């Protein structure tokens, strides 16, 4: 396995750890209201914050804000990296059928069975009648079917369907993208300029039309109307980089990106500030915020996403050349952990509501318990279900 491949495997393991940490600390954000969100009332903010705890720490707000900007963008980028090789090996129809089995089926099963289980504690925190029967009646009365974190799989499946259709209908459809990557070559600055420009065209008009905080729920499908095209840009950027080659150019472990990781770390920090400062002005009332603040927040978001994505790649390419059994296992089980972890996180948060622990202690217990239980269940599922043949959501170097 090449050094770049090892780095990507380790990056996948780190990403699932960050995902679990992100969901583990949500009840302890200092910015949350004093009481839990009501289950039956729009805009149904319990979807994002199922549990609201009285213990808070502002550091979790900073951590979640940083991850909200860059984590999902990085996941869509990594998801596109191995699409070209998979399409070339399997062809359009086989690729599509595999994606329907490997992404679509788990999405359906998780939404039907795991989402109601995960959100039951959110109902119990405000319910007059906390019984299962009452919960089910309230659940069915919702104007949509909550999907939880599986919204990512819904969008990822749509992007893969698009890639399969383009492969079948427009031969060589990815070559213009590959030429853009080849133009950037080993120059990450040139690459990030192109990426920021294209993602700004995709994101800024939509964020002005909607808001960066709005979610749309249609049946089991959930998405932020300002972000799908932005995520598509990063998925296609991953496709282009993957088609160009994983061990050269941007992903070369001895290339400019890896060598200059301190610069990209500083750039990621600056990008976050460029997003956070104007966003703090618009957060209270986006619709009535000054247009200049909205534009600054939109541009800050695309800059922060690009800088954060390249920072993560640079650090892993520079330092993650080792093999550890634990990280190999985390990487191999990352997808299954993503599917099941939210149930454990929310129930552990609910169980700790009445305890006197401070926020950091509660978050540590939730994270540790969620990691251990989801990892154990994922490993046990590995050889027992069709899910065992799924690739990790963050695409790895080995495909089945």
Helices and strands as residue ranges (DSSP letters): H 3-25, G 26-28, G 45-47, H 58-80, H 83-99, I 100-104, H 105-109, I 110-114, H 115-124, H 132-141, G 148-150, H 151-169, H 175-184, H 188-209, E 216-218, E 221-223, H 228-244, G 249-251, H 256-259, H 261-282, G 286-288, H 291-319, H 325-332, H 334-351, H 359-381, G 386-389
